[in-house]
Amino acid sequence: MIKVALIGCGKISRGHLNAFKTIDDAKIVAACDLAEANLKAVCDETGAAPYTDYKQMIKELANELDLAIITLPHGLHGEATCFCAEHGVDVFLEKPMGIDSDDCKRMIEACEKAGVMLWVGHLQKYMPHNVFVKSLIDSGELGELVSCSETRNCNYFSDDRPRWFLSKKMSGGGIMINLGAHALDKLKFFTGADVAEINGGVHIRDGYDCEDSGQAFVKMSNGVTAQLTLIGHTGAIYETVALYLTKGEIRINRDNSVEWCGVDGVFKKKECDKTPAMTYQIQDVIATIRNGSKKPVVDGAYGLDIVHAIKRLYGDEK
C-alpha cells in the first residue's frame, strides 16, 4: 500500500480525494490543516490521522510515507517542500510551483540534494480534450502549429475566493500567476517548447497589490506565438482557446468539446471524456511511485519555467 500525507485540506483537496477513490493500492493515511472543519471532513472521509502541524506529521511518519501532497497557499510551498525533502519524502506540489524563481530554485535544489521526487501539479496534459488536441497537432493532418489565442473572463475577486489569493506576498500575484499558469502549461504541452519571450501588462485592482486582469504576448522557443487575455472583473463567464495551423484551425470550447477544420473550413466536433484531469494526474503520480521511479512527468524545471515567465510579465524578474 502506497501511503500518502495530505498537507492542506482546502477546496483543491477535493480533487485529490476523488482521485484516490479510483486507486486501490494507495491511501491518504494522514492529513494536516489549521481549519478544524476542513481537517475533520477529510479525516472522516479517508480515515486519515489528523494533524494541525505538518512538520510534526512529517517527522513522525517520514519512514512510513511514500508521498506528501502539498496544497498550501503558494507562499508556503517552498518551506513545506524543503521540509519534506529533508525528511526523505517525495513531493507532489500544487501549481504554481512558487511565488518567484528563487523560491522554485530552492525547492529544486533541496529535492535534488535529498534524492526525492518533486512533481509539480500542472495538469493540462491530463485533460482529455487537450490530449485529443495534442493528437491532432502531432498527426500533421492540419499542418504546422503557428499561433494560439486564449481568452478567459471570470469574477476572480469573488467572495468565495480565499483572501490569501489576493495578496501578492502569499499568492505571488493575481489572475496571471493562478489562471495564467494554466494557459502557459497548455502552451507548453501543445508546443513541446519552453517560454522564450513574454510581454504585456496587467491591471492592479484598487486596494490590492495583485492584478484582476492581464494580457500577455508569448513566443515559445520553437517559434510558436500566443496571445493570452485574462479578465477577472466581469460578470460574464467566458473561455475559449483557438489554435491556428498552416492547414486548419482547432477550437476548444468552454464545455471542453473540440472543433476543428482543415483547409475546406468545414468544422468537425468531438465531445471529450469528462473524467477530471486530476484523477488521471494522481493515477500517474502513484504509478510512478509504484514503479520505483523518481522521474516526474512534470518536474521542477517545468514549474520554474512557468513561474519565471509570469514574473517577467510582472516586471519582477528579467
N, C-alpha and C positions, 0 to 999 in steps of 0.2 A: 504494500500500500504506500503510495506517494503521499507524504504528509506536508500540508501547506499551512502557513500562518498568514492571516489577513491583517494588514496594518491600515486601518481606516475602514469604517463601516457605513459611510455615507451613501449618497444616491448611486454613484458609479459602481458600488459593490454589488448591486442587484444583478448586473450583467454577469459578474463573476460567479455569483451563487447559482444563477440559472445554468451557466456553462458547466459547472461541476456536477449538476444533476445528470449530465449526459456522459459522464466518465465514471466507470466502475471502480478503477483502481487508484483513485485519488480522492483525498478528503481534506477539508479545512478543519484542522484539529485545534486551532487557537485563533482568537480574533482580538483586536485591540481598538478601542475608541474612547474618547473622553465623554461623548454623549451617551448617557446611560440607555436611553430608549433605542438608539441605533445599535449599540452593542448587544443589548438583550434580544432584539429582533433577530440578529444574525446568529447568536449562540443558541437561541431557542430553535431556529430552523436547522442548524447544522450539527448541534451537539458540541460545538467548539468550546474550549476553555476560555473564559472571559478575562481580559486584562485591560487596565487603563494606562499602562506604561509599556510601550512596545520594547523598550530596552530591557526591561525585566523579562518580558516574554521571550525575546531572542536569547538572552543569557541562559534562561532556564531550559529552553527547548532546542538550542542550536544543534546538539548532537542527534536529535531526532528528526529535524526538519529537512525537507528536500527543496523547499522554495518559500520565499516570502513575497507576497503580493503587496505592493505599496500603492495606496490610493489616497495619499495625503494631499493637502494643498501643495502647489508646485514649489513654494519656497521652503518646504520641509523635505523635499525629495532627496537633496544632497546628503544631509545628515543621516537620514534613515538608511539610505542605500549604503553609505560608507560604514555605518554601524553593522549592518547585516553582513557586508563583505568581510569586515574584520573578524566576524564570528563564523566565517566559512559557509554562509548560507547564500544560495543562488537567489537572484532577484528578478522579479517581473515588476516593472515600473510604469505606471500610467503616464501618458503623454500630457503636455510637453515634458521632455526629459528634465529640464531645469529652468531657472529664471534667467540665466545668461550662459555664455560659452564657458567661462571659468568654472561655474557650478557643474556643468556637464563633464568637463575635463577631469575634475576631481573625482567624480564618480567612476569614470572610465579607468583612471589610474588606480583607484582603490580596488576595483574588481579585478583588474589585471594582476595587481600585486598579490591578491588573495587567491587567485585562480578560480574565481567563481563566475558564473554566468550573469550577464546583465542584458536583459531583454526589455526593450522599450515598447510600450503598448500602442504603437501606431498600427491601426487596423484596416487601412483602406484596401490592402491586398487580400483581405479576408472577406470583403463584401462581395456577395455573389454577382451583383451587377457589374462591379469593377473587374472581376475575374473574366466575365464574358467580354467586356470592352477590351481588356488586355489581349484576349484571344483573337478578337477582330483585328486589332492593331498588328499583332505579331504574324497573323496569317498573310499579310501583304495584299489581301483582297482589295483593300481601299487605298493602296499606295502607302506613301510615307507620311507619318505624323509630322505636321508642320507647326500647328499652333493650338492652344487651348484657351477657353474662356469660362470662368465660373462666376456666377452672381448669386449671392445669398442674402436675403433680408430676414431679420428676426428681431424680437424685442430682447436685446442682450442684457439690458439692465432691469429685467423683470423682477418683481418682488420675491419670486421663489428661487432666484439665483443666490447661492451663498455669498455673503458680503465679502469674503476674502477674495473672490474672483475679481472684485472691483478695486483692489489695492495692488498697485504695481509691485510693491515690496514683496508681497506674498504670491502674487499670480505671475509676475514677470511682465505683465501688460494686460491689454484688454482683448477685444474680439480677434485681433490678428494672431496673438500667441495661442489662443484657445482654438477658435474655429479655423483660423488661417493655417494652423499646424496641420489640420486635416486636409486642407486644399493642397499644401505643399507635399504632403505624404502621397496624395493622389497623383500629383505630377511626377514625383519620383518613381512611383510604381508604373505609370503608363509609359514613361520615357526611359526608364532604366538608367537615369543620369542624376547627377547632383545639381544643386543650385549654383550657377556660375555668377549671375548678376541679379540684383533686385533693386528696384527703385519705386518711388511712390510717396504716399503720405497717409497720415491718419488724422482723425478729428478727435480731440480730447473733450470729453463731456464736462460741462461746468460742475465744479465741486468735486471732481475726481482727478486722479493722476494717471488714468489709463483711458484708452480710446473706446468710443462706441461705434466707430466705423473707420474703414480704411480702404485704400486701393493700392494694389501692387502690380508692377510690371516686371515679369520674370523672364530670364533667359537661362535655360538649362545648359549643362556642359556639353550636350550633343547638339546644341543649336536650336532646339525647340523653344518657342516663346509662349508666354501665357499672360493673361490679364485676370486678376482676381479682384472682385468688388464685394466687400462685406459691409452690410449696413445693419446697425443694431439699434436704431431708434425709430422704427416704423411699426405701425400696427399690421402692415401687410406681411404675410409669411410667404416667401418665395425662394426657390432654389433651383438652379438649372446649370448644367455643365454641357458645353459644346466642344467637340474636338474636330479639327479641320485637317483633312489629309489630302494628298495630291489627287486622289481618285474618289473622294467621297467625304462624308460627314457622319459623326456619331453624336447623339444627344442622350444625356442621362436625365430623366425626369425626376420630379420630387418624390414620386411614388416608387422610385428605383427601377422603373421599366426603362428599357433601352430602345432607341430608334436609330436606324442607320440607313444611309443610301449610298449608292455608287454614282457614277457619272451621269446616269439617267435621271437622278433627282427623285426617284421613287422610293419612299421610305418603307422599311420593314420594321416590325416591332416585336420585342420579346419581353414577356413578364418573367422576372427572375425569381429564384429561390428567396424566400423571406426569412430564412434562418438568420438570427442575429450574428453579425460578424464576430462578436466577442466569443461566441460559442466555438467557432472554428479556430479562432486565435488561441484560446486556452487549451483546446484539444491538441493543438500543435505544440504549445509550450510543454504540456505534460508528456507528449510523445517524445520530445527532445530529451527530457529528463529521464524518461523510461529507457531510452536507447543509450544512455550514458554519455550523451554529447554535451559539450559546453559551448556549442556554436549556435547562437540565437539567429532566427531569421531576420529579426530587426534588432541590430546591435547599437551600442553606444555611439559609434561614429555616425550612424544613420540619424539618431536622435539629435546629435550635436549639429549636424548639417542643417536641420530644420530650425533649431533654436538660433543658430548663428545667422541664418538668413533673415529671420524676423527681427533680431536685434539690429541688423544692418538697416532694415527698413525703418526702424525707430530712430536711427541715428545714434544708437548707444554703442555700436561696435563698427569696426571697419572691415 
